[in-house]
Amino acid sequence: MHLKHLRGSIWFLLPLLIFACKKESEVGIKDLAANEDVANFMENYKGRGVLTDSLATPTAPEDVLKDFTIPEDLSLELVLSEPEIVQPIQVSFDHKGRMWVVQYQQYPYPKGLKITAIDNHTRVKFDKKLDPPPAGAKGADRITFFEDTDGDGKYDKSTDAISGLNITTGVALGRKKIWVLSPPFLLAYADENEDGLPEGDPEVHLEGFGLEDTHAVANSLRWGPDGWLYGAQGSTTTANINSKVSKNVAFLGQAIWRYHPETYVFELFSEGGGNNAFNVEFDRKGRIFSGTNGYDRGPYYKQGAYYIKSWGKHGPLTNPYAFGYLPNMPLEGEKKRFTHSLIKYEGAALPAHYNDLMFAINPLHNFIQLTAFTEKGSSFGNVDKEIVLSTRDKWFRPVDIKLGPDGGIYIADWYDSRLSHVDPRDTWHKTSGRIYRLGPKTGDKPIQSFDISSYSNEELVQLLSHENKWFRQEALRQFGDRKDPSSLPLLINLLETGNEQEALEALWAINLTAGMSDEIGKMGLNHQDPFVRMWTVRLLGDKQTVSPAMFQELQKLAAKETHPEVRSQLMASAKRLPSSQTFSLIENLLNNHEDSEDPDIPLLTWWALEEKATSDREGVLAMMADDKIWQHPIMEKVLLGRLMQRYIMEGGEENFAMATQLLEEAPSPKHVKILIEGLQEGLLGREMVTLPDNLLKILEKNNKELGDSPLTLALRRREEKALAEALKIINDPNAEIGLRLSYIQVLGEINQDEVVPDLLNLVKNGQSSPVIKQTALHALQSYNQKEIGEQLSKAYPGFRDNVYVREAAISLFASRKEWAMDFFNEIELPKTISPDDVEYHLARRFRLLQDEEINTRADRIWPSSKLLTSEEKTQRINAYGKLIGKGKQNIKKGRTLFLSNCGSCHQLNGEGGVSGPELTGYDRSNPDYLLLHIVDPNADIREGYEVQRIVTTDGRILEGRLKSQSGGTITIEPPLGGKSTVLSQERIAAMEVQQTTYMPERILEPLSDEEVSDLFAYLMQVK
């Protein structure tokens, strides 16, 4: 019920409440920590990102609307606020129009568990597993529904449907149940009378969602138009899901997943994408979109596809042979991070120019972005239009956005000065939360009360034509609940005679009513609307087997279909079908040469083929028996090389036999070359490989087409003649430069000690080109020989003039302790090397050796590379803070200072480098935020910019950003760019993410007070 009369009277208590919460938090750490190490970490950890701001004060609910700015043709209403709701994480509506709110009050830690380990990203491990309700500890989470009992458009009654929950992020009603997403579980509470109140204890349908990071747990539970329950999972949790029939479905990080409540099947729908996925949006065509905590608007998720991830932090894809991924939708606009949740507006209540536009919430910058979709083949791009809602209130933290039955847009506001999860202390403002309604300016009247569950089948069919998508989606849910065959004639008639959208809604409803027969399938595949065809393909593919008659129809469609989204779904569904049908569909679909330029279809085709590559090798060969299929652009550009790489990387007799036969079947030298390039990709990073004789014979037979490949393969097999020939070529200054570089690189991978003198001579030889020296230095890192450090440190002055050679040499010295000591000796004793040769990002590499003697000498040689203490950082932050905004600031000079001091790595307003995070999208209006991350750049290392410390089995210490991880190898690239290194997993003894970045902490120290003021004036200006 409303408690409006209390709102004005409790605000004077706010300082006391905050103080009380702080005291409770301090006690809570002792209760949460299972050991002293965890307790010390939690108490002393400084936190990262947008933390609790004790100076920022909240605005009372009755005054909050004054701070908002919206277009003249829209209105904003505060629908609910504290104390009626606190910490809302999800909002949705049921068949009666009641608003359901999940209140995430137990966040951030589950009740009843203790933390046994915690990392720098505050990912935790607990002492035991949670028990499902009613067992186990009672948490503070609750699910509440709100009603308008008198029809005035105000929610005047509230009911706690379920309380005592423990980390709960989602709720959905359907199938006479209340479905609750409460990681690690998906629970179902019986609700036969559909009054919204459980009728007993829940049944566990899914178990295994991870709890390592409670701002990235499974979330966004909702029904899809196909009758599956869909959800997302964020980036820094794990999952190993079990249901009654699906067992041990394991994945890492962000994904869209789904569960069928009648067949009990759990699936990964799409993997990766969106960084910390915390949103699932279905548009009127059934497409799935989600937001991102990056700079764009997120992905358009395709079935069975793989999307970009931050590999170092979020882990690899489940398929080591994906060999690629799809990007998020490209964005034209100001890339201000982040918009993690969105809707595509299809509610028919707002002015028409808002139709089909994305409303994306940005909790970091306290606004809602309006963004358009632009067609790009089978996918979309995004173009920002305007900020449709903004506020001066920094406590506005929108976390969920939904379309309501009245056509309004409902926004769940976490309402807190703190936004960052990366602080182990529970300093969240536990007593606030708000929900707003964004609607038309016209002041539309409240809709009359309704109960869709009481509608007749005829009335439900009529709802499928409703102009508001919400009613159509709710009608579909009712068809799925009822499964009443008597509704099928009405639905089939609508499929045949309705407009395009009505026909699609009818198809969904027929499927939900268990009426998806071959007759309906044929009707759908031949329908005039491409999205009816697309969804018929998907629904048939979901069965994972189709009748011969239906498959003939699919073949016909694949041969003639021109719509890119239909063709995209055909490839996605082909992956799910029996292999003979998969190959036939691929053959038909490859005939459309335009698909080779599509942003998604080429990789979707590869993933369909890869799914069958080893389970039906004979089928692959049968498909490749037709010379014509080799000529298709997607085959040449995408499939052929990856197929060879796939077989070589997995290895084994059968896979090598496939590689051999593909080479024998290749219809032209061009195709042989493509296959060999794939073979070489498959061998990258491997110290030695034993290829069968028949494969080697055919490689020799195709020597002309292979270029340097036969000798390269012989080198990997450590053949003496090949080694002698390779050494002759690399030492010949007149030999082709590409061959020399290729052989030097291989010599660095095969661990043949006798090549070291030749490689050293290449570096020391004044006649060698810089690129030869650089490549030889990289190769020498693999050899643990004392003379390498001794000779190169003395020879260093002779080749230091080239910056790339110099950096390669310093990287070599920093990879082993003995070599580092040799280098230090030349700096400190005869002083033949200047300390100034070594820039900060190179000096810090020596610390990766984690050796006390090395660190002591590095501190002495490069005192500015020594990390600041917490006290020193605090002193500098306070001192620099006094300079910001003082005096007459010169933004033009600030820009010059930015480009010279920061611009080599960071980009701002379209200027600068790309090796560090792009700064335009950050909240630069907050000087405290800027100071923290400039003085202490290690406080918050963005996803994708983490640096891995790698210890190899031969004793090297390497560093780099993890570029990819697949098929038993990893690819790392230098933090500031440069040549990538491929390593076999077999050669890695240990790999860990570093807690320090390559940005210097003392970057402001060379600047005068005036320059610091100018730099911050430029950084903080908002265009």
Secondary structure, DSSP 8 states (H G I E B T S, - for coil): ---HHHHHHHGGGHHHHHHHHHHHHHHHHHHHBSSHHHHHHHHH----SS---SS-----GGGGGGGEE--TTEEEEEEEETTT--SEEEEEE-TT--EEEEE--STTS-TT--EEEE-TT--EEESS----TTSS---SEEEEEEE-SSSSSS--EEEEEEEEESS--EEEEETTEEEEEETTEEEEEE-TT-SSS--SS-EEEEEEE--S-TTSSSEEEEE-TTS-EEEEE-TT-EEEEE-SS---EEEES-EEEEE-TTT--EEEEEES-SSS----EE-TT--EE---SSSS---EE-TT-BB---HHHH---S-TT----B----EES---S---EEEE---S-S-GGGTT-EEEEETTTTEEEEEEEEEETTEEEEEEEEEEEEES-TT--EEEEEE-TTS-EEEEE---S---S--SS----TT--EEEEEEETT---------GGG--HHHHHHHTT-SSHHHHHHHHHHHHHH--GGGHHHHHHHHHHS-HHHHHHHHHHHHHTT---HHHHHHHHT-SSHHHHHHHHHHHHHTT---HHHHHHHHHHHHH---HHHHHHHHHHHTTS-HHHHHHHHHHHTT-GGGGGSSSHHHHHHHHHHHHTTT-HHHHHHHHTSHHHHTSHHIIIIIHHHHHHHHHHH-SHHHHHHHHHHHHH--SHHHHHHHHHHHHHHHTT-S-----HHHHHHHHHTHHHHTTHHHHHHHHTT-HHHHHHHHHHHT-TTS-HHHHHHHHHHHTTTT-GGGHHHHHHHHH-TTS-HHHHHHHHHHHTT---HHHHHHHHHHGGGTTTSHHHHHHHHHHHTTSHHHHHHHHHHHHSS--S-GGGS-HHHHGGGGGG--HHHHHHHHHH-GGGS---HHHHHHHHHHHHTTTT-S---HHHHHHHHHHHTTTT-EETTEE-SSS---TTS-TT-HHHHHHHHH-GGG---TT---EEEEETTS-EEEEEEEEEETTEEEEE-TT----EEEEGGGEEEEEE-SS-SS-TTTTTTS-HHHHHHHHHHHH---
